[in-house]
Amino acid sequence: MVPTEHHAQSILSRYERKLCEIINTAWSQVSNLPGRASYDYKRTIAVLMHQHVMNEVRAEFGESKDVRLLEEHETIRLLINREIVVRLKKMDRRGYTRAQPTQATLALTNELPLPFAYEDLPDIHTIDFGYVLNELETKIEYILVAARLGESVVWSYQPDHDAGEAVVASINPTAPPSIGTPRSNIIKLPATQKGRKDDEK
């Protein structure tokens, strides 16, 4: 289901700053990985960003009462206040994201039943919260919140806390993120198709 921009903002407003911080922290970690200067494939950066963003999501919301983590197919979506599901993604300037056209992806971007909308979850809306890189992919230009309907971006806006100047300059190693983050609030969703891939970046 596609929410109105006003409705989405009313739910996300208290979480926007933290979600921006998660993306910026992940970008800083990736920027400072050993050998970062040699990563010349865009896919490499997208995959590394996805992993670091997921690490930060677990650490930040693993014990939250208002944010449930829906984990399946190597990605985590955030169910906020039992009303809206958020995907954290890489975007283009329109707020458009790319993913494998699986059942889950099509449901999230079309008015189809969501595969995780079980009896204990209400009818919920879906939106994307993502980062836009510059042409050289050396910094985050801005962060967007966007709603999709099929191949169209219905609306988008920049959250209050912008992405800032996250420039790739250093290739010095940084401390790895903690792997002992709380997991009691993570929902392991049942696989509906064996070997199915979903949002990989």
FIKOLZA-1660 file (N, C-alpha, C; in steps of 0.1 Angstrom, whole numbers, plus 5000, padded with zeros to 4 digits):
% residues 201
   i   px   py   pz ch aa at
   1 5008 4988 5000  A  M  N
   1 5000 5000 5000  A  M CA
   1 5009 5012 5000  A  M  C
   2 5005 5023 4992  A  V  N
   2 5013 5035 4991  A  V CA
   2 5007 5045 5001  A  V  C
   3 5014 5050 5011  A  P  N
   3 5010 5060 5020  A  P CA
   3 5011 5074 5014  A  P  C
   4 5003 5083 5019  A  T  N
   4 5005 5097 5015  A  T CA
   4 5018 5102 5021  A  T  C
   5 5024 5112 5015  A  E  N
   5 5036 5118 5020  A  E CA
   5 5034 5123 5035  A  E  C
   6 5023 5129 5037  A  H  N
   6 5021 5135 5050  A  H CA
   6 5020 5124 5061  A  H  C
   7 5013 5113 5057  A  H  N
   7 5012 5102 5067  A  H CA
   7 5025 5095 5070  A  H  C
   8 5033 5093 5059  A  A  N
   8 5046 5087 5061  A  A CA
   8 5055 5096 5070  A  A  C
   9 5055 5109 5068  A  Q  N
   9 5063 5119 5076  A  Q CA
   9 5058 5119 5090  A  Q  C
  10 5045 5117 5093  A  S  N
  10 5040 5117 5106  A  S CA
  10 5045 5106 5114  A  S  C
  11 5048 5094 5107  A  I  N
  11 5053 5082 5114  A  I CA
  11 5068 5083 5115  A  I  C
  12 5075 5087 5104  A  L  N
  12 5089 5086 5103  A  L CA
  12 5097 5097 5110  A  L  C
  13 5090 5108 5113  A  S  N
  13 5097 5120 5118  A  S CA
  13 5106 5118 5130  A  S  C
  14 5102 5110 5139  A  R  N
  14 5110 5107 5151  A  R CA
  14 5122 5098 5148  A  R  C
  15 5122 5091 5137  A  Y  N
  15 5132 5081 5133  A  Y CA
  15 5141 5086 5122  A  Y  C
  16 5138 5097 5116  A  E  N
  16 5146 5101 5104  A  E CA
  16 5160 5104 5107  A  E  C
  17 5163 5111 5118  A  R  N
  17 5176 5115 5122  A  R CA
  17 5185 5102 5124  A  R  C
  18 5179 5093 5131  A  K  N
  18 5186 5080 5134  A  K CA
  18 5189 5072 5122  A  K  C
  19 5179 5072 5113  A  L  N
  19 5181 5064 5100  A  L CA
  19 5192 5071 5092  A  L  C
  20 5192 5084 5092  A  C  N
  20 5203 5091 5084  A  C CA
  20 5216 5088 5091  A  C  C
  21 5217 5088 5104  A  E  N
  21 5229 5084 5111  A  E CA
  21 5234 5070 5107  A  E  C
  22 5225 5061 5106  A  I  N
  22 5228 5047 5103  A  I CA
  22 5235 5047 5089  A  I  C
  23 5229 5054 5079  A  I  N
  23 5235 5054 5066  A  I CA
  23 5248 5061 5066  A  I  C
  24 5249 5072 5073  A  N  N
  24 5262 5079 5073  A  N CA
  24 5273 5071 5080  A  N  C
  25 5270 5064 5091  A  T  N
  25 5279 5056 5098  A  T CA
  25 5284 5045 5089  A  T  C
  26 5275 5038 5082  A  A  N
  26 5279 5027 5073  A  A CA
  26 5288 5033 5062  A  A  C
  27 5285 5044 5056  A  W  N
  27 5293 5050 5046  A  W CA
  27 5307 5053 5051  A  W  C
  28 5308 5059 5063  A  S  N
  28 5321 5061 5069  A  S CA
  28 5329 5049 5071  A  S  C
  29 5323 5038 5075  A  Q  N
  29 5329 5025 5077  A  Q CA
  29 5335 5020 5064  A  Q  C
  30 5326 5020 5053  A  V  N
  30 5330 5015 5040  A  V CA
  30 5341 5024 5034  A  V  C
  31 5340 5037 5036  A  S  N
  31 5350 5046 5031  A  S CA
  31 5364 5044 5037  A  S  C
  32 5365 5039 5049  A  N  N
  32 5377 5037 5056  A  N CA
  32 5382 5022 5056  A  N  C
  33 5376 5014 5048  A  L  N
  33 5381 5000 5047  A  L CA
  33 5394 5000 5040  A  L  C
  34 5403 4990 5045  A  P  N
  34 5416 4989 5038  A  P CA
  34 5414 4985 5023  A  P  C
  35 5421 4992 5014  A  G  N
  35 5419 4989 5000  A  G CA
  35 5408 4996 4994  A  G  C
  36 5401 5005 5001  A  R  N
  36 5389 5012 4995  A  R CA
  36 5392 5018 4982  A  R  C
  37 5404 5024 4980  A  A  N
  37 5407 5031 4968  A  A CA
  37 5407 5021 4955  A  A  C
  38 5408 5008 4958  A  S  N
  38 5409 4999 4947  A  S CA
  38 5395 4993 4943  A  S  C
  39 5384 4997 4950  A  Y  N
  39 5371 4992 4947  A  Y CA
  39 5365 5000 4936  A  Y  C
  40 5367 4996 4924  A  D  N
  40 5362 5003 4912  A  D CA
  40 5349 4998 4906  A  D  C
  41 5344 4988 4912  A  Y  N
  41 5331 4983 4908  A  Y CA
  41 5320 4988 4917  A  Y  C
  42 5309 4994 4910  A  K  N
  42 5299 5000 4918  A  K CA
  42 5291 4990 4927  A  K  C
  43 5290 4978 4921  A  R  N
  43 5284 4967 4928  A  R CA
  43 5291 4964 4942  A  R  C
  44 5304 4965 4942  A  T  N
  44 5312 4962 4954  A  T CA
  44 5308 4972 4965  A  T  C
  45 5307 4985 4962  A  I  N
  45 5303 4995 4972  A  I CA
  45 5289 4992 4977  A  I  C
  46 5280 4989 4967  A  A  N
  46 5266 4987 4971  A  A CA
  46 5265 4975 4981  A  A  C
  47 5272 4964 4978  A  V  N
  47 5271 4953 4987  A  V CA
  47 5277 4956 5001  A  V  C
  48 5289 4962 5001  A  L  N
  48 5295 4966 5014  A  L CA
  48 5286 4975 5022  A  L  C
  49 5280 4985 5015  A  M  N
  49 5271 4994 5022  A  M CA
  49 5259 4987 5028  A  M  C
  50 5254 4977 5020  A  H  N
  50 5242 4970 5025  A  H CA
  50 5246 4962 5038  A  H  C
  51 5257 4956 5038  A  Q  N
  51 5261 4948 5050  A  Q CA
  51 5263 4958 5062  A  Q  C
  52 5270 4969 5060  A  H  N
  52 5272 4978 5071  A  H CA
  52 5259 4985 5076  A  H  C
  53 5250 4988 5067  A  V  N
  53 5238 4993 5071  A  V CA
  53 5230 4983 5079  A  V  C
  54 5229 4971 5075  A  M  N
  54 5222 4960 5082  A  M CA
  54 5228 4959 5096  A  M  C
  55 5242 4959 5097  A  N  N
  55 5248 4958 5110  A  N CA
  55 5244 4969 5120  A  N  C
  56 5243 4982 5114  A  E  N
  56 5239 4993 5122  A  E CA
  56 5224 4992 5126  A  E  C
  57 5216 4987 5117  A  V  N
  57 5202 4985 5120  A  V CA
  57 5200 4976 5132  A  V  C
  58 5207 4965 5132  A  R  N
  58 5206 4955 5143  A  R CA
  58 5210 4961 5156  A  R  C
  59 5221 4969 5155  A  A  N
  59 5226 4975 5168  A  A CA
  59 5217 4985 5173  A  A  C
  60 5211 4993 5164  A  E  N
  60 5202 5004 5169  A  E CA
  60 5188 5000 5173  A  E  C
  61 5182 4990 5166  A  F  N
  61 5168 4987 5168  A  F CA
  61 5166 4973 5173  A  F  C
  62 5176 4966 5176  A  G  N
  62 5175 4952 5180  A  G CA
  62 5166 4950 5192  A  G  C
  63 5166 4960 5201  A  E  N
  63 5158 4959 5213  A  E CA
  63 5146 4969 5213  A  E  C
  64 5143 4975 5202  A  S  N
  64 5133 4985 5202  A  S CA
  64 5119 4979 5203  A  S  C
  65 5110 4986 5211  A  K  N
  65 5096 4982 5212  A  K CA
  65 5087 4987 5201  A  K  C
  66 5092 4998 5194  A  D  N
  66 5084 5004 5184  A  D CA
  66 5088 5000 5170  A  D  C
  67 5100 4995 5168  A  V  N
  67 5105 4991 5155  A  V CA
  67 5108 4976 5155  A  V  C
  68 5102 4969 5147  A  R  N
  68 5104 4954 5146  A  R CA
  68 5113 4952 5133  A  R  C
  69 5122 4943 5134  A  L  N
  69 5131 4940 5123  A  L CA
  69 5126 4927 5116  A  L  C
  70 5123 4929 5103  A  L  N
  70 5118 4918 5095  A  L CA
  70 5130 4913 5086  A  L  C
  71 5135 4902 5090  A  E  N
  71 5148 4897 5083  A  E CA
  71 5145 4885 5074  A  E  C
  72 5148 4886 5062  A  E  N
  72 5147 4874 5053  A  E CA
  72 5156 4878 5040  A  E  C
  73 5161 4867 5034  A  H  N
  73 5168 4868 5021  A  H CA
  73 5179 4879 5021  A  H  C
  74 5187 4878 5032  A  E  N
  74 5198 4887 5033  A  E CA
  74 5195 4902 5033  A  E  C
  75 5184 4905 5039  A  T  N
  75 5181 4919 5041  A  T CA
  75 5172 4921 5053  A  T  C
  76 5171 4933 5058  A  I  N
  76 5163 4936 5070  A  I CA
  76 5154 4948 5067  A  I  C
  77 5141 4946 5069  A  R  N
  77 5132 4958 5067  A  R CA
  77 5127 4962 5081  A  R  C
  78 5123 4974 5083  A  L  N
  78 5119 4979 5096  A  L CA
  78 5104 4981 5096  A  L  C
  79 5097 4975 5105  A  L  N
  79 5083 4977 5107  A  L CA
  79 5081 4987 5118  A  L  C
  80 5077 4999 5115  A  I  N
  80 5076 5010 5125  A  I CA
  80 5062 5012 5130  A  I  C
  81 5060 5011 5143  A  N  N
  81 5047 5013 5149  A  N CA
  81 5036 5005 5143  A  N  C
  82 5040 4993 5138  A  R  N
  82 5030 4984 5132  A  R CA
  82 5022 4991 5120  A  R  C
  83 5028 5001 5114  A  E  N
  83 5020 5008 5104  A  E CA
  83 5028 5009 5091  A  E  C
  84 5041 5010 5091  A  I  N
  84 5048 5012 5079  A  I CA
  84 5061 5004 5078  A  I  C
  85 5064 4998 5067  A  V  N
  85 5076 4990 5065  A  V CA
  85 5086 4999 5057  A  V  C
  86 5098 4999 5062  A  V  N
  86 5109 5008 5056  A  V CA
  86 5120 4999 5050  A  V  C
  87 5123 5001 5038  A  R  N
  87 5135 4995 5032  A  R CA
  87 5146 5005 5031  A  R  C
  88 5158 5001 5035  A  L  N
  88 5170 5010 5034  A  L CA
  88 5178 5006 5022  A  L  C
  89 5179 5016 5012  A  K  N
  89 5184 5012 4999  A  K CA
  89 5193 5023 4993  A  K  C
  90 5200 5019 4983  A  K  N
  90 5207 5028 4974  A  K CA
  90 5197 5033 4964  A  K  C
  91 5197 5046 4961  A  M  N
  91 5187 5051 4952  A  M CA
  91 5194 5059 4940  A  M  C
  92 5186 5062 4930  A  D  N
  92 5190 5072 4920  A  D CA
  92 5184 5085 4924  A  D  C
  93 5186 5095 4916  A  R  N
  93 5181 5109 4920  A  R CA
  93 5166 5110 4921  A  R  C
  94 5159 5101 4915  A  R  N
  94 5144 5101 4915  A  R CA
  94 5139 5095 4928  A  R  C
  95 5148 5087 4935  A  G  N
  95 5143 5079 4946  A  G CA
  95 5140 5065 4942  A  G  C
  96 5144 5062 4930  A  Y  N
  96 5141 5048 4925  A  Y CA
  96 5152 5038 4929  A  Y  C
  97 5148 5027 4933  A  T  N
  97 5157 5016 4937  A  T CA
  97 5156 5004 4928  A  T  C
  98 5167 4997 4927  A  R  N
  98 5166 4985 4918  A  R CA
  98 5168 4972 4927  A  R  C
  99 5160 4962 4924  A  A  N
  99 5162 4949 4931  A  A CA
  99 5157 4938 4922  A  A  C
 100 5160 4926 4925  A  Q  N
 100 5155 4914 4917  A  Q CA
 100 5140 4914 4918  A  Q  C
 101 5133 4912 4907  A  P  N
 101 5118 4912 4907  A  P CA
 101 5112 4899 4913  A  P  C
 102 5114 4898 4926  A  T  N
 102 5108 4887 4933  A  T CA
 102 5095 4890 4939  A  T  C
 103 5088 4880 4944  A  Q  N
 103 5075 4882 4950  A  Q CA
 103 5075 4893 4961  A  Q  C
 104 5085 4893 4969  A  A  N
 104 5086 4903 4980  A  A CA
 104 5088 4917 4974  A  A  C
 105 5097 4918 4964  A  T  N
 105 5100 4931 4958  A  T CA
 105 5087 4937 4951  A  T  C
 106 5081 4928 4944  A  L  N
 106 5069 4933 4936  A  L CA
 106 5058 4937 4946  A  L  C
 107 5057 4930 4957  A  A  N
 107 5046 4933 4967  A  A CA
 107 5050 4947 4974  A  A  C
 108 5062 4949 4976  A  L  N
 108 5067 4962 4982  A  L CA
 108 5065 4974 4973  A  L  C
 109 5065 4972 4960  A  T  N
 109 5065 4983 4951  A  T CA
 109 5052 4984 4943  A  T  C
 110 5042 4975 4946  A  N  N
 110 5029 4974 4940  A  N CA
 110 5019 4972 4951  A  N  C
 111 5006 4974 4947  A  E  N
 111 4995 4972 4957  A  E CA
 111 4992 4957 4957  A  E  C
 112 5001 4949 4962  A  L  N
 112 4999 4934 4963  A  L CA
 112 5000 4931 4978  A  L  C
 113 4995 4919 4982  A  P  N
 113 4996 4915 4996  A  P CA
 113 5011 4913 4999  A  P  C
 114 5015 4918 5011  A  L  N
 114 5029 4916 5015  A  L CA
 114 5031 4902 5021  A  L  C
 115 5042 4896 5017  A  P  N
 115 5045 4882 5022  A  P CA
 115 5047 4881 5037  A  P  C
 116 5050 4892 5044  A  F  N
 116 5051 4891 5058  A  F CA
 116 5039 4897 5066  A  F  C
 117 5028 4900 5059  A  A  N
 117 5016 4905 5065  A  A CA
 117 5008 4894 5071  A  A  C
 118 5013 4888 5081  A  Y  N
 118 5006 4877 5087  A  Y CA
 118 4995 4882 5096  A  Y  C
 119 4987 4873 5103  A  E  N
 119 4976 4877 5111  A  E CA
 119 4979 4886 5122  A  E  C
 120 4992 4885 5127  A  D  N
 120 4995 4894 5139  A  D CA
 120 5000 4907 5134  A  D  C
 121 5000 4910 5121  A  L  N
 121 5004 4923 5116  A  L CA
 121 4992 4929 5109  A  L  C
 122 4990 4942 5110  A  P  N
 122 4979 4949 5103  A  P CA
 122 4982 4951 5088  A  P  C
 123 4973 4957 5081  A  D  N
 123 4976 4962 5068  A  D CA
 123 4986 4973 5069  A  D  C
 124 4997 4973 5062  A  I  N
 124 5008 4982 5064  A  I CA
 124 5012 4988 5051  A  I  C
 125 5018 5000 5052  A  H  N
 125 5023 5008 5041  A  H CA
 125 5038 5005 5039  A  H  C
 126 5043 5007 5027  A  T  N
 126 5058 5005 5025  A  T CA
 126 5064 5018 5019  A  T  C
 127 5076 5021 5023  A  I  N
 127 5084 5032 5017  A  I CA
 127 5098 5028 5017  A  I  C
 128 5106 5036 5009  A  D  N
 128 5121 5034 5008  A  D CA
 128 5127 5046 5015  A  D  C
 129 5138 5043 5022  A  F  N
 129 5146 5053 5028  A  F CA
 129 5161 5051 5023  A  F  C
 130 5166 5060 5015  A  G  N
 130 5179 5056 5008  A  G CA
 130 5188 5067 5006  A  G  C
 131 5200 5064 5001  A  Y  N
 131 5210 5074 4999  A  Y CA
 131 5213 5075 4984  A  Y  C
 132 5217 5087 4980  A  V  N
 132 5220 5090 4966  A  V CA
 132 5235 5094 4965  A  V  C
 133 5243 5088 4957  A  L  N
 133 5257 5091 4956  A  L CA
 133 5259 5100 4944  A  L  C
 134 5271 5107 4945  A  N  N
 134 5275 5116 4933  A  N CA
 134 5279 5107 4922  A  N  C
 135 5282 5113 4910  A  E  N
 135 5286 5105 4898  A  E CA
 135 5298 5096 4900  A  E  C
 136 5308 5101 4908  A  L  N
 136 5320 5093 4910  A  L CA
 136 5318 5083 4922  A  L  C
 137 5307 5084 4928  A  E  N
 137 5304 5075 4940  A  E CA
 137 5314 5077 4951  A  E  C
 138 5319 5089 4953  A  T  N
 138 5328 5092 4963  A  T CA
 138 5322 5099 4975  A  T  C
 139 5309 5102 4975  A  K  N
 139 5303 5108 4986  A  K CA
 139 5287 5106 4985  A  K  C
 140 5281 5107 4996  A  I  N
 140 5266 5107 4996  A  I CA
 140 5262 5122 4994  A  I  C
 141 5254 5124 4983  A  E  N
 141 5249 5138 4980  A  E CA
 141 5237 5141 4989  A  E  C
 142 5228 5132 4990  A  Y  N
 142 5217 5134 4999  A  Y CA
 142 5210 5121 5002  A  Y  C
 143 5200 5122 5011  A  I  N
 143 5192 5110 5015  A  I CA
 143 5178 5114 5012  A  I  C
 144 5170 5104 5007  A  L  N
 144 5157 5106 5003  A  L CA
 144 5147 5095 5010  A  L  C
 145 5135 5100 5012  A  V  N
 145 5124 5091 5015  A  V CA
 145 5115 5091 5003  A  V  C
 146 5111 5079 4998  A  A  N
 146 5103 5078 4986  A  A CA
 146 5093 5067 4987  A  A  C
 147 5082 5069 4980  A  A  N
 147 5072 5059 4979  A  A CA
 147 5071 5054 4964  A  A  C
 148 5070 5041 4962  A  R  N
 148 5069 5035 4949  A  R CA
 148 5055 5029 4946  A  R  C
 149 5052 5030 4933  A  L  N
 149 5040 5022 4928  A  L CA
 149 5044 5017 4915  A  L  C
 150 5048 5004 4915  A  G  N
 150 5053 4998 4902  A  G CA
 150 5066 5004 4899  A  G  C
 151 5067 5009 4886  A  E  N
 151 5080 5015 4882  A  E CA
 151 5080 5030 4884  A  E  C
 152 5070 5036 4891  A  S  N
 152 5069 5050 4893  A  S CA
 152 5072 5054 4907  A  S  C
 153 5079 5065 4909  A  V  N
 153 5081 5071 4922  A  V CA
 153 5069 5081 4925  A  V  C
 154 5060 5078 4934  A  V  N
 154 5048 5086 4936  A  V CA
 154 5052 5099 4942  A  V  C
 155 5061 5099 4952  A  W  N
 155 5065 5111 4959  A  W CA
 155 5079 5108 4966  A  W  C
 156 5086 5119 4968  A  S  N
 156 5099 5117 4976  A  S CA
 156 5101 5130 4983  A  S  C
 157 5109 5130 4994  A  Y  N
 157 5114 5142 5001  A  Y CA
 157 5127 5139 5008  A  Y  C
 158 5134 5149 5011  A  Q  N
 158 5146 5148 5019  A  Q CA
 158 5143 5149 5033  A  Q  C
 159 5147 5140 5042  A  P  N
 159 5144 5140 5056  A  P CA
 159 5151 5152 5062  A  P  C
 160 5148 5156 5074  A  D  N
 160 5153 5167 5081  A  D CA
 160 5168 5167 5083  A  D  C
 161 5173 5156 5086  A  H  N
 161 5188 5155 5088  A  H CA
 161 5194 5150 5076  A  H  C
 162 5201 5159 5068  A  D  N
 162 5206 5156 5055  A  D CA
 162 5219 5147 5056  A  D  C
 163 5223 5142 5045  A  A  N
 163 5235 5133 5045  A  A CA
 163 5248 5139 5048  A  A  C
 164 5249 5152 5044  A  G  N
 164 5262 5159 5047  A  G CA
 164 5273 5155 5037  A  G  C
 165 5285 5158 5041  A  E  N
 165 5296 5157 5032  A  E CA
 165 5304 5144 5035  A  E  C
 166 5299 5133 5032  A  A  N
 166 5306 5120 5035  A  A CA
 166 5316 5117 5023  A  A  C
 167 5328 5123 5024  A  V  N
 167 5337 5121 5013  A  V CA
 167 5347 5110 5015  A  V  C
 168 5349 5102 5004  A  V  N
 168 5359 5091 5005  A  V CA
 168 5373 5097 5004  A  V  C
 169 5380 5097 5014  A  A  N
 169 5394 5103 5014  A  A CA
 169 5404 5094 5020  A  A  C
 170 5400 5087 5031  A  S  N
 170 5410 5079 5038  A  S CA
 170 5408 5064 5035  A  S  C
 171 5418 5057 5034  A  I  N
 171 5417 5042 5033  A  I CA
 171 5423 5035 5045  A  I  C
 172 5424 5042 5056  A  N  N
 172 5429 5036 5068  A  N CA
 172 5418 5027 5074  A  N  C
 173 5423 5016 5079  A  P  N
 173 5413 5006 5085  A  P CA
 173 5406 5012 5097  A  P  C
 174 5393 5008 5099  A  T  N
 174 5386 5013 5111  A  T CA
 174 5382 5000 5119  A  T  C
 175 5378 5002 5132  A  A  N
 175 5374 4991 5140  A  A CA
 175 5362 4984 5134  A  A  C
 176 5361 4971 5133  A  P  N
 176 5350 4964 5128  A  P CA
 176 5338 4966 5137  A  P  C
 177 5325 4966 5132  A  P  N
 177 5313 4968 5140  A  P CA
 177 5312 4956 5149  A  P  C
 178 5305 4958 5161  A  S  N
 178 5303 4947 5170  A  S CA
 178 5294 4937 5164  A  S  C
 179 5297 4924 5166  A  I  N
 179 5289 4913 5161  A  I CA
 179 5280 4908 5172  A  I  C
 180 5281 4913 5184  A  G  N
 180 5273 4908 5195  A  G CA
 180 5261 4917 5198  A  G  C
 181 5254 4922 5187  A  T  N
 181 5243 4931 5189  A  T CA
 181 5231 4923 5193  A  T  C
 182 5221 4929 5200  A  P  N
 182 5209 4923 5204  A  P CA
 182 5201 4918 5192  A  P  C
 183 5195 4906 5193  A  R  N
 183 5188 4900 5182  A  R CA
 183 5174 4895 5187  A  R  C
 184 5170 4899 5199  A  S  N
 184 5157 4893 5204  A  S CA
 184 5145 4899 5197  A  S  C
 185 5147 4910 5190  A  N  N
 185 5136 4917 5183  A  N CA
 185 5136 4914 5168  A  N  C
 186 5145 4905 5163  A  I  N
 186 5146 4902 5149  A  I CA
 186 5137 4890 5146  A  I  C
 187 5128 4892 5136  A  I  N
 187 5119 4882 5132  A  I CA
 187 5125 4875 5120  A  I  C
 188 5127 4862 5122  A  K  N
 188 5132 4853 5110  A  K CA
 188 5120 4849 5103  A  K  C
 189 5118 4854 5090  A  L  N
 189 5107 4851 5082  A  L CA
 189 5109 4838 5075  A  L  C
 190 5098 4830 5074  A  P  N
 190 5099 4817 5067  A  P CA
 190 5102 4819 5052  A  P  C
 191 5110 4810 5046  A  A  N
 191 5113 4811 5032  A  A CA
 191 5102 4805 5024  A  A  C
 192 5097 4813 5014  A  T  N
 192 5086 4808 5006  A  T CA
 192 5090 4802 4993  A  T  C
 193 5103 4805 4989  A  Q  N
 193 5108 4799 4977  A  Q CA
 193 5123 4796 4980  A  Q  C
 194 5126 4784 4979  A  K  N
 194 5140 4780 4982  A  K CA
 194 5150 4786 4972  A  K  C
 195 5160 4792 4978  A  G  N
 195 5171 4798 4970  A  G CA
 195 5167 4812 4964  A  G  C
 196 5156 4817 4968  A  R  N
 196 5151 4830 4962  A  R CA
 196 5160 4841 4967  A  R  C
 197 5163 4851 4958  A  K  N
 197 5171 4863 4962  A  K CA
 197 5161 4874 4963  A  K  C
 198 5165 4884 4972  A  D  N
 198 5157 4896 4973  A  D CA
 198 5166 4908 4974  A  D  C
 199 5162 4919 4979  A  D  N
 199 5169 4931 4979  A  D CA
 199 5183 4929 4983  A  D  C
 200 5193 4930 4974  A  E  N
 200 5206 4927 4977  A  E CA
 200 5214 4940 4979  A  E  C
 201 5208 4951 4977  A  K  N
 201 5216 4963 4980  A  K CA
 201 5207 4974 4983  A  K  C
% end
